[in-house]
Amino acid sequence: MRAVGWARSFPVSNGVRAARQWTAEHLSSLDWAPHAPDTVHSILLSVSELVANAHVHAAETAHLVLTWDGQCLHVSVADGDPRLPRPREADANATSGRGLGIVDALADTLDVHAFHGGKAISACFHPPEVPDPHGEPVPE
């Protein structure tokens, strides 16, 4: 299988909701998505958190890339702020500061790296095994 991917930029003015809707549209084209609602929900929540973080901390457009390589859906969000996020414990009463921790808990892997002129945060999501609809029935 060849990898498939999609990329789009989301400005601060309408980014989080639009990014989530755009991601949902592309996820619906993947064979496993209808059989993995929990994984789809985790991906959509992570996209919301990563795009919101780019808008809040970099105060600029978030660049979202989705790549399906047959094993993992890679979700990457890049922005123009080269400062890497610092791990921190969110105060129990805080209304912010949990986004990256949420993504880390939902994703199978999380990677943060700086590049010339910004940073990218990438999360990988492995969908659960989906039985082949043309294969042998799975014994119970």
Chimera marker file (.cmm) of the C-alpha trace (Angstrom):
<marker_set name="trace">
<marker id="1" x="0.000" y="0.000" z="0.000" r="1" g="1" b="0" radius="0.5"/>
<marker id="2" x="1.176" y="3.488" z="-0.771" r="1" g="1" b="0" radius="0.5"/>
<marker id="3" x="0.862" y="6.124" z="1.890" r="1" g="1" b="0" radius="0.5"/>
<marker id="4" x="-1.903" y="8.668" z="1.445" r="1" g="1" b="0" radius="0.5"/>
<marker id="5" x="-1.959" y="12.096" z="2.955" r="1" g="1" b="0" radius="0.5"/>
<marker id="6" x="-3.647" y="15.431" z="3.132" r="1" g="1" b="0" radius="0.5"/>
<marker id="7" x="-2.434" y="18.872" z="4.197" r="1" g="1" b="0" radius="0.5"/>
<marker id="8" x="-4.153" y="22.150" z="4.944" r="1" g="1" b="0" radius="0.5"/>
<marker id="9" x="-3.481" y="25.356" z="6.850" r="1" g="1" b="0" radius="0.5"/>
<marker id="10" x="-5.968" y="26.728" z="9.371" r="1" g="1" b="0" radius="0.5"/>
<marker id="11" x="-5.838" y="30.421" z="10.324" r="1" g="1" b="0" radius="0.5"/>
<marker id="12" x="-6.553" y="31.562" z="13.857" r="1" g="1" b="0" radius="0.5"/>
<marker id="13" x="-9.891" y="33.076" z="12.792" r="1" g="1" b="0" radius="0.5"/>
<marker id="14" x="-11.633" y="29.757" z="12.078" r="1" g="1" b="0" radius="0.5"/>
<marker id="15" x="-9.122" y="27.025" z="12.678" r="1" g="1" b="0" radius="0.5"/>
<marker id="16" x="-10.097" y="24.533" z="15.378" r="1" g="1" b="0" radius="0.5"/>
<marker id="17" x="-13.618" y="23.701" z="14.237" r="1" g="1" b="0" radius="0.5"/>
<marker id="18" x="-12.635" y="23.748" z="10.564" r="1" g="1" b="0" radius="0.5"/>
<marker id="19" x="-9.617" y="21.502" z="11.246" r="1" g="1" b="0" radius="0.5"/>
<marker id="20" x="-11.762" y="19.001" z="13.108" r="1" g="1" b="0" radius="0.5"/>
<marker id="21" x="-14.393" y="18.911" z="10.332" r="1" g="1" b="0" radius="0.5"/>
<marker id="22" x="-11.741" y="18.626" z="7.615" r="1" g="1" b="0" radius="0.5"/>
<marker id="23" x="-10.069" y="15.768" z="9.489" r="1" g="1" b="0" radius="0.5"/>
<marker id="24" x="-13.393" y="13.949" z="9.946" r="1" g="1" b="0" radius="0.5"/>
<marker id="25" x="-14.046" y="14.184" z="6.203" r="1" g="1" b="0" radius="0.5"/>
<marker id="26" x="-10.682" y="12.615" z="5.376" r="1" g="1" b="0" radius="0.5"/>
<marker id="27" x="-10.939" y="9.944" z="8.055" r="1" g="1" b="0" radius="0.5"/>
<marker id="28" x="-14.231" y="8.814" z="6.528" r="1" g="1" b="0" radius="0.5"/>
<marker id="29" x="-12.300" y="7.789" z="3.391" r="1" g="1" b="0" radius="0.5"/>
<marker id="30" x="-10.235" y="5.228" z="5.329" r="1" g="1" b="0" radius="0.5"/>
<marker id="31" x="-11.617" y="1.671" z="5.406" r="1" g="1" b="0" radius="0.5"/>
<marker id="32" x="-11.025" y="1.164" z="9.124" r="1" g="1" b="0" radius="0.5"/>
<marker id="33" x="-12.627" y="4.387" z="10.368" r="1" g="1" b="0" radius="0.5"/>
<marker id="34" x="-16.265" y="3.169" z="10.558" r="1" g="1" b="0" radius="0.5"/>
<marker id="35" x="-15.087" y="0.199" z="12.661" r="1" g="1" b="0" radius="0.5"/>
<marker id="36" x="-12.969" y="2.267" z="15.054" r="1" g="1" b="0" radius="0.5"/>
<marker id="37" x="-15.107" y="5.080" z="16.515" r="1" g="1" b="0" radius="0.5"/>
<marker id="38" x="-12.916" y="5.389" z="19.625" r="1" g="1" b="0" radius="0.5"/>
<marker id="39" x="-9.787" y="5.868" z="17.507" r="1" g="1" b="0" radius="0.5"/>
<marker id="40" x="-11.568" y="8.397" z="15.289" r="1" g="1" b="0" radius="0.5"/>
<marker id="41" x="-12.747" y="10.311" z="18.374" r="1" g="1" b="0" radius="0.5"/>
<marker id="42" x="-9.194" y="10.308" z="19.800" r="1" g="1" b="0" radius="0.5"/>
<marker id="43" x="-7.820" y="11.636" z="16.514" r="1" g="1" b="0" radius="0.5"/>
<marker id="44" x="-10.433" y="14.396" z="16.281" r="1" g="1" b="0" radius="0.5"/>
<marker id="45" x="-9.875" y="15.464" z="19.889" r="1" g="1" b="0" radius="0.5"/>
<marker id="46" x="-6.106" y="15.491" z="19.322" r="1" g="1" b="0" radius="0.5"/>
<marker id="47" x="-6.458" y="17.603" z="16.174" r="1" g="1" b="0" radius="0.5"/>
<marker id="48" x="-8.570" y="20.084" z="18.145" r="1" g="1" b="0" radius="0.5"/>
<marker id="49" x="-5.999" y="20.285" z="20.939" r="1" g="1" b="0" radius="0.5"/>
<marker id="50" x="-2.963" y="20.594" z="18.648" r="1" g="1" b="0" radius="0.5"/>
<marker id="51" x="-4.509" y="23.245" z="16.395" r="1" g="1" b="0" radius="0.5"/>
<marker id="52" x="-5.744" y="25.204" z="19.429" r="1" g="1" b="0" radius="0.5"/>
<marker id="53" x="-2.253" y="25.050" z="20.950" r="1" g="1" b="0" radius="0.5"/>
<marker id="54" x="-0.707" y="26.378" z="17.730" r="1" g="1" b="0" radius="0.5"/>
<marker id="55" x="-3.182" y="29.255" z="17.694" r="1" g="1" b="0" radius="0.5"/>
<marker id="56" x="-2.757" y="30.114" z="21.382" r="1" g="1" b="0" radius="0.5"/>
<marker id="57" x="0.997" y="29.715" z="21.753" r="1" g="1" b="0" radius="0.5"/>
<marker id="58" x="2.207" y="30.746" z="18.288" r="1" g="1" b="0" radius="0.5"/>
<marker id="59" x="-0.702" y="33.145" z="17.609" r="1" g="1" b="0" radius="0.5"/>
<marker id="60" x="-0.663" y="32.201" z="13.949" r="1" g="1" b="0" radius="0.5"/>
<marker id="61" x="-1.849" y="29.734" z="11.336" r="1" g="1" b="0" radius="0.5"/>
<marker id="62" x="-1.646" y="26.028" z="12.184" r="1" g="1" b="0" radius="0.5"/>
<marker id="63" x="-0.448" y="23.710" z="9.409" r="1" g="1" b="0" radius="0.5"/>
<marker id="64" x="-2.077" y="20.274" z="9.690" r="1" g="1" b="0" radius="0.5"/>
<marker id="65" x="-0.870" y="17.161" z="7.865" r="1" g="1" b="0" radius="0.5"/>
<marker id="66" x="-2.599" y="13.771" z="8.021" r="1" g="1" b="0" radius="0.5"/>
<marker id="67" x="-0.767" y="10.723" z="6.664" r="1" g="1" b="0" radius="0.5"/>
<marker id="68" x="-2.037" y="7.130" z="6.601" r="1" g="1" b="0" radius="0.5"/>
<marker id="69" x="0.781" y="4.651" z="5.939" r="1" g="1" b="0" radius="0.5"/>
<marker id="70" x="-1.225" y="1.454" z="6.295" r="1" g="1" b="0" radius="0.5"/>
<marker id="71" x="-0.223" y="1.013" z="9.940" r="1" g="1" b="0" radius="0.5"/>
<marker id="72" x="-0.613" y="4.388" z="11.593" r="1" g="1" b="0" radius="0.5"/>
<marker id="73" x="-2.456" y="7.627" z="11.033" r="1" g="1" b="0" radius="0.5"/>
<marker id="74" x="0.124" y="10.365" z="11.592" r="1" g="1" b="0" radius="0.5"/>
<marker id="75" x="-1.290" y="13.720" z="12.710" r="1" g="1" b="0" radius="0.5"/>
<marker id="76" x="1.211" y="16.589" z="12.532" r="1" g="1" b="0" radius="0.5"/>
<marker id="77" x="0.625" y="20.226" z="13.365" r="1" g="1" b="0" radius="0.5"/>
<marker id="78" x="3.326" y="22.790" z="12.653" r="1" g="1" b="0" radius="0.5"/>
<marker id="79" x="3.519" y="26.461" z="13.558" r="1" g="1" b="0" radius="0.5"/>
<marker id="80" x="6.046" y="29.266" z="13.386" r="1" g="1" b="0" radius="0.5"/>
<marker id="81" x="6.981" y="29.330" z="17.086" r="1" g="1" b="0" radius="0.5"/>
<marker id="82" x="10.309" y="27.513" z="17.620" r="1" g="1" b="0" radius="0.5"/>
<marker id="83" x="9.763" y="27.203" z="21.391" r="1" g="1" b="0" radius="0.5"/>
<marker id="84" x="9.065" y="23.601" z="22.337" r="1" g="1" b="0" radius="0.5"/>
<marker id="85" x="6.279" y="22.942" z="24.829" r="1" g="1" b="0" radius="0.5"/>
<marker id="86" x="7.417" y="22.195" z="28.373" r="1" g="1" b="0" radius="0.5"/>
<marker id="87" x="5.851" y="19.266" z="30.181" r="1" g="1" b="0" radius="0.5"/>
<marker id="88" x="3.894" y="20.506" z="33.159" r="1" g="1" b="0" radius="0.5"/>
<marker id="89" x="1.333" y="19.394" z="35.659" r="1" g="1" b="0" radius="0.5"/>
<marker id="90" x="-1.942" y="21.209" z="35.151" r="1" g="1" b="0" radius="0.5"/>
<marker id="91" x="-3.484" y="22.585" z="38.311" r="1" g="1" b="0" radius="0.5"/>
<marker id="92" x="-6.686" y="20.709" z="39.196" r="1" g="1" b="0" radius="0.5"/>
<marker id="93" x="-8.688" y="23.945" z="38.859" r="1" g="1" b="0" radius="0.5"/>
<marker id="94" x="-6.931" y="25.228" z="35.735" r="1" g="1" b="0" radius="0.5"/>
<marker id="95" x="-8.979" y="25.733" z="32.589" r="1" g="1" b="0" radius="0.5"/>
<marker id="96" x="-5.966" y="25.296" z="30.301" r="1" g="1" b="0" radius="0.5"/>
<marker id="97" x="-2.632" y="23.528" z="30.187" r="1" g="1" b="0" radius="0.5"/>
<marker id="98" x="-3.872" y="19.998" z="29.529" r="1" g="1" b="0" radius="0.5"/>
<marker id="99" x="-3.895" y="19.815" z="25.713" r="1" g="1" b="0" radius="0.5"/>
<marker id="100" x="-0.553" y="18.163" z="25.056" r="1" g="1" b="0" radius="0.5"/>
<marker id="101" x="-1.087" y="15.786" z="27.979" r="1" g="1" b="0" radius="0.5"/>
<marker id="102" x="-4.428" y="14.756" z="26.487" r="1" g="1" b="0" radius="0.5"/>
<marker id="103" x="-2.841" y="14.100" z="23.097" r="1" g="1" b="0" radius="0.5"/>
<marker id="104" x="-0.008" y="12.143" z="24.730" r="1" g="1" b="0" radius="0.5"/>
<marker id="105" x="-2.546" y="9.968" z="26.570" r="1" g="1" b="0" radius="0.5"/>
<marker id="106" x="-4.627" y="9.300" z="23.436" r="1" g="1" b="0" radius="0.5"/>
<marker id="107" x="-1.877" y="8.729" z="20.859" r="1" g="1" b="0" radius="0.5"/>
<marker id="108" x="0.291" y="5.649" z="20.487" r="1" g="1" b="0" radius="0.5"/>
<marker id="109" x="3.349" y="7.871" z="20.051" r="1" g="1" b="0" radius="0.5"/>
<marker id="110" x="4.011" y="11.599" z="20.333" r="1" g="1" b="0" radius="0.5"/>
<marker id="111" x="6.958" y="13.513" z="18.910" r="1" g="1" b="0" radius="0.5"/>
<marker id="112" x="7.844" y="17.186" z="19.286" r="1" g="1" b="0" radius="0.5"/>
<marker id="113" x="10.644" y="18.717" z="17.264" r="1" g="1" b="0" radius="0.5"/>
<marker id="114" x="11.902" y="22.128" z="16.265" r="1" g="1" b="0" radius="0.5"/>
<marker id="115" x="12.853" y="23.066" z="12.741" r="1" g="1" b="0" radius="0.5"/>
<marker id="116" x="14.177" y="26.254" z="11.197" r="1" g="1" b="0" radius="0.5"/>
<marker id="117" x="11.383" y="28.741" z="11.753" r="1" g="1" b="0" radius="0.5"/>
<marker id="118" x="9.067" y="26.743" z="13.969" r="1" g="1" b="0" radius="0.5"/>
<marker id="119" x="8.100" y="23.418" z="15.491" r="1" g="1" b="0" radius="0.5"/>
<marker id="120" x="5.964" y="20.410" z="14.696" r="1" g="1" b="0" radius="0.5"/>
<marker id="121" x="4.071" y="18.112" z="17.019" r="1" g="1" b="0" radius="0.5"/>
<marker id="122" x="3.238" y="14.706" z="15.581" r="1" g="1" b="0" radius="0.5"/>
<marker id="123" x="1.060" y="11.966" z="17.011" r="1" g="1" b="0" radius="0.5"/>
<marker id="124" x="0.584" y="8.445" z="15.675" r="1" g="1" b="0" radius="0.5"/>
<marker id="125" x="-2.671" y="6.517" z="16.030" r="1" g="1" b="0" radius="0.5"/>
<marker id="126" x="-2.857" y="2.779" z="15.278" r="1" g="1" b="0" radius="0.5"/>
<marker id="127" x="-6.429" y="1.731" z="14.570" r="1" g="1" b="0" radius="0.5"/>
<marker id="128" x="-7.587" y="-1.514" z="16.147" r="1" g="1" b="0" radius="0.5"/>
<marker id="129" x="-7.394" y="-4.581" z="13.958" r="1" g="1" b="0" radius="0.5"/>
<marker id="130" x="-10.394" y="-4.699" z="11.678" r="1" g="1" b="0" radius="0.5"/>
<marker id="131" x="-11.289" y="-8.179" z="10.402" r="1" g="1" b="0" radius="0.5"/>
<marker id="132" x="-11.140" y="-8.670" z="6.647" r="1" g="1" b="0" radius="0.5"/>
<marker id="133" x="-14.785" y="-8.616" z="5.483" r="1" g="1" b="0" radius="0.5"/>
<marker id="134" x="-13.884" y="-11.269" z="2.868" r="1" g="1" b="0" radius="0.5"/>
<marker id="135" x="-11.864" y="-13.489" z="5.213" r="1" g="1" b="0" radius="0.5"/>
<marker id="136" x="-12.775" y="-16.264" z="7.601" r="1" g="1" b="0" radius="0.5"/>
<marker id="137" x="-15.155" y="-15.353" z="10.429" r="1" g="1" b="0" radius="0.5"/>
<marker id="138" x="-13.425" y="-14.632" z="13.701" r="1" g="1" b="0" radius="0.5"/>
<marker id="139" x="-14.152" y="-17.452" z="16.211" r="1" g="1" b="0" radius="0.5"/>
<marker id="140" x="-15.844" y="-16.368" z="19.412" r="1" g="1" b="0" radius="0.5"/>
<link id1="1" id2="2" r="1" g="1" b="0" radius="0.2"/>
<link id1="2" id2="3" r="1" g="1" b="0" radius="0.2"/>
<link id1="3" id2="4" r="1" g="1" b="0" radius="0.2"/>
<link id1="4" id2="5" r="1" g="1" b="0" radius="0.2"/>
<link id1="5" id2="6" r="1" g="1" b="0" radius="0.2"/>
<link id1="6" id2="7" r="1" g="1" b="0" radius="0.2"/>
<link id1="7" id2="8" r="1" g="1" b="0" radius="0.2"/>
<link id1="8" id2="9" r="1" g="1" b="0" radius="0.2"/>
<link id1="9" id2="10" r="1" g="1" b="0" radius="0.2"/>
<link id1="10" id2="11" r="1" g="1" b="0" radius="0.2"/>
<link id1="11" id2="12" r="1" g="1" b="0" radius="0.2"/>
<link id1="12" id2="13" r="1" g="1" b="0" radius="0.2"/>
<link id1="13" id2="14" r="1" g="1" b="0" radius="0.2"/>
<link id1="14" id2="15" r="1" g="1" b="0" radius="0.2"/>
<link id1="15" id2="16" r="1" g="1" b="0" radius="0.2"/>
<link id1="16" id2="17" r="1" g="1" b="0" radius="0.2"/>
<link id1="17" id2="18" r="1" g="1" b="0" radius="0.2"/>
<link id1="18" id2="19" r="1" g="1" b="0" radius="0.2"/>
<link id1="19" id2="20" r="1" g="1" b="0" radius="0.2"/>
<link id1="20" id2="21" r="1" g="1" b="0" radius="0.2"/>
<link id1="21" id2="22" r="1" g="1" b="0" radius="0.2"/>
<link id1="22" id2="23" r="1" g="1" b="0" radius="0.2"/>
<link id1="23" id2="24" r="1" g="1" b="0" radius="0.2"/>
<link id1="24" id2="25" r="1" g="1" b="0" radius="0.2"/>
<link id1="25" id2="26" r="1" g="1" b="0" radius="0.2"/>
<link id1="26" id2="27" r="1" g="1" b="0" radius="0.2"/>
<link id1="27" id2="28" r="1" g="1" b="0" radius="0.2"/>
<link id1="28" id2="29" r="1" g="1" b="0" radius="0.2"/>
<link id1="29" id2="30" r="1" g="1" b="0" radius="0.2"/>
<link id1="30" id2="31" r="1" g="1" b="0" radius="0.2"/>
<link id1="31" id2="32" r="1" g="1" b="0" radius="0.2"/>
<link id1="32" id2="33" r="1" g="1" b="0" radius="0.2"/>
<link id1="33" id2="34" r="1" g="1" b="0" radius="0.2"/>
<link id1="34" id2="35" r="1" g="1" b="0" radius="0.2"/>
<link id1="35" id2="36" r="1" g="1" b="0" radius="0.2"/>
<link id1="36" id2="37" r="1" g="1" b="0" radius="0.2"/>
<link id1="37" id2="38" r="1" g="1" b="0" radius="0.2"/>
<link id1="38" id2="39" r="1" g="1" b="0" radius="0.2"/>
<link id1="39" id2="40" r="1" g="1" b="0" radius="0.2"/>
<link id1="40" id2="41" r="1" g="1" b="0" radius="0.2"/>
<link id1="41" id2="42" r="1" g="1" b="0" radius="0.2"/>
<link id1="42" id2="43" r="1" g="1" b="0" radius="0.2"/>
<link id1="43" id2="44" r="1" g="1" b="0" radius="0.2"/>
<link id1="44" id2="45" r="1" g="1" b="0" radius="0.2"/>
<link id1="45" id2="46" r="1" g="1" b="0" radius="0.2"/>
<link id1="46" id2="47" r="1" g="1" b="0" radius="0.2"/>
<link id1="47" id2="48" r="1" g="1" b="0" radius="0.2"/>
<link id1="48" id2="49" r="1" g="1" b="0" radius="0.2"/>
<link id1="49" id2="50" r="1" g="1" b="0" radius="0.2"/>
<link id1="50" id2="51" r="1" g="1" b="0" radius="0.2"/>
<link id1="51" id2="52" r="1" g="1" b="0" radius="0.2"/>
<link id1="52" id2="53" r="1" g="1" b="0" radius="0.2"/>
<link id1="53" id2="54" r="1" g="1" b="0" radius="0.2"/>
<link id1="54" id2="55" r="1" g="1" b="0" radius="0.2"/>
<link id1="55" id2="56" r="1" g="1" b="0" radius="0.2"/>
<link id1="56" id2="57" r="1" g="1" b="0" radius="0.2"/>
<link id1="57" id2="58" r="1" g="1" b="0" radius="0.2"/>
<link id1="58" id2="59" r="1" g="1" b="0" radius="0.2"/>
<link id1="59" id2="60" r="1" g="1" b="0" radius="0.2"/>
<link id1="60" id2="61" r="1" g="1" b="0" radius="0.2"/>
<link id1="61" id2="62" r="1" g="1" b="0" radius="0.2"/>
<link id1="62" id2="63" r="1" g="1" b="0" radius="0.2"/>
<link id1="63" id2="64" r="1" g="1" b="0" radius="0.2"/>
<link id1="64" id2="65" r="1" g="1" b="0" radius="0.2"/>
<link id1="65" id2="66" r="1" g="1" b="0" radius="0.2"/>
<link id1="66" id2="67" r="1" g="1" b="0" radius="0.2"/>
<link id1="67" id2="68" r="1" g="1" b="0" radius="0.2"/>
<link id1="68" id2="69" r="1" g="1" b="0" radius="0.2"/>
<link id1="69" id2="70" r="1" g="1" b="0" radius="0.2"/>
<link id1="70" id2="71" r="1" g="1" b="0" radius="0.2"/>
<link id1="71" id2="72" r="1" g="1" b="0" radius="0.2"/>
<link id1="72" id2="73" r="1" g="1" b="0" radius="0.2"/>
<link id1="73" id2="74" r="1" g="1" b="0" radius="0.2"/>
<link id1="74" id2="75" r="1" g="1" b="0" radius="0.2"/>
<link id1="75" id2="76" r="1" g="1" b="0" radius="0.2"/>
<link id1="76" id2="77" r="1" g="1" b="0" radius="0.2"/>
<link id1="77" id2="78" r="1" g="1" b="0" radius="0.2"/>
<link id1="78" id2="79" r="1" g="1" b="0" radius="0.2"/>
<link id1="79" id2="80" r="1" g="1" b="0" radius="0.2"/>
<link id1="80" id2="81" r="1" g="1" b="0" radius="0.2"/>
<link id1="81" id2="82" r="1" g="1" b="0" radius="0.2"/>
<link id1="82" id2="83" r="1" g="1" b="0" radius="0.2"/>
<link id1="83" id2="84" r="1" g="1" b="0" radius="0.2"/>
<link id1="84" id2="85" r="1" g="1" b="0" radius="0.2"/>
<link id1="85" id2="86" r="1" g="1" b="0" radius="0.2"/>
<link id1="86" id2="87" r="1" g="1" b="0" radius="0.2"/>
<link id1="87" id2="88" r="1" g="1" b="0" radius="0.2"/>
<link id1="88" id2="89" r="1" g="1" b="0" radius="0.2"/>
<link id1="89" id2="90" r="1" g="1" b="0" radius="0.2"/>
<link id1="90" id2="91" r="1" g="1" b="0" radius="0.2"/>
<link id1="91" id2="92" r="1" g="1" b="0" radius="0.2"/>
<link id1="92" id2="93" r="1" g="1" b="0" radius="0.2"/>
<link id1="93" id2="94" r="1" g="1" b="0" radius="0.2"/>
<link id1="94" id2="95" r="1" g="1" b="0" radius="0.2"/>
<link id1="95" id2="96" r="1" g="1" b="0" radius="0.2"/>
<link id1="96" id2="97" r="1" g="1" b="0" radius="0.2"/>
<link id1="97" id2="98" r="1" g="1" b="0" radius="0.2"/>
<link id1="98" id2="99" r="1" g="1" b="0" radius="0.2"/>
<link id1="99" id2="100" r="1" g="1" b="0" radius="0.2"/>
<link id1="100" id2="101" r="1" g="1" b="0" radius="0.2"/>
<link id1="101" id2="102" r="1" g="1" b="0" radius="0.2"/>
<link id1="102" id2="103" r="1" g="1" b="0" radius="0.2"/>
<link id1="103" id2="104" r="1" g="1" b="0" radius="0.2"/>
<link id1="104" id2="105" r="1" g="1" b="0" radius="0.2"/>
<link id1="105" id2="106" r="1" g="1" b="0" radius="0.2"/>
<link id1="106" id2="107" r="1" g="1" b="0" radius="0.2"/>
<link id1="107" id2="108" r="1" g="1" b="0" radius="0.2"/>
<link id1="108" id2="109" r="1" g="1" b="0" radius="0.2"/>
<link id1="109" id2="110" r="1" g="1" b="0" radius="0.2"/>
<link id1="110" id2="111" r="1" g="1" b="0" radius="0.2"/>
<link id1="111" id2="112" r="1" g="1" b="0" radius="0.2"/>
<link id1="112" id2="113" r="1" g="1" b="0" radius="0.2"/>
<link id1="113" id2="114" r="1" g="1" b="0" radius="0.2"/>
<link id1="114" id2="115" r="1" g="1" b="0" radius="0.2"/>
<link id1="115" id2="116" r="1" g="1" b="0" radius="0.2"/>
<link id1="116" id2="117" r="1" g="1" b="0" radius="0.2"/>
<link id1="117" id2="118" r="1" g="1" b="0" radius="0.2"/>
<link id1="118" id2="119" r="1" g="1" b="0" radius="0.2"/>
<link id1="119" id2="120" r="1" g="1" b="0" radius="0.2"/>
<link id1="120" id2="121" r="1" g="1" b="0" radius="0.2"/>
<link id1="121" id2="122" r="1" g="1" b="0" radius="0.2"/>
<link id1="122" id2="123" r="1" g="1" b="0" radius="0.2"/>
<link id1="123" id2="124" r="1" g="1" b="0" radius="0.2"/>
<link id1="124" id2="125" r="1" g="1" b="0" radius="0.2"/>
<link id1="125" id2="126" r="1" g="1" b="0" radius="0.2"/>
<link id1="126" id2="127" r="1" g="1" b="0" radius="0.2"/>
<link id1="127" id2="128" r="1" g="1" b="0" radius="0.2"/>
<link id1="128" id2="129" r="1" g="1" b="0" radius="0.2"/>
<link id1="129" id2="130" r="1" g="1" b="0" radius="0.2"/>
<link id1="130" id2="131" r="1" g="1" b="0" radius="0.2"/>
<link id1="131" id2="132" r="1" g="1" b="0" radius="0.2"/>
<link id1="132" id2="133" r="1" g="1" b="0" radius="0.2"/>
<link id1="133" id2="134" r="1" g="1" b="0" radius="0.2"/>
<link id1="134" id2="135" r="1" g="1" b="0" radius="0.2"/>
<link id1="135" id2="136" r="1" g="1" b="0" radius="0.2"/>
<link id1="136" id2="137" r="1" g="1" b="0" radius="0.2"/>
<link id1="137" id2="138" r="1" g="1" b="0" radius="0.2"/>
<link id1="138" id2="139" r="1" g="1" b="0" radius="0.2"/>
<link id1="139" id2="140" r="1" g="1" b="0" radius="0.2"/>
</marker_set>
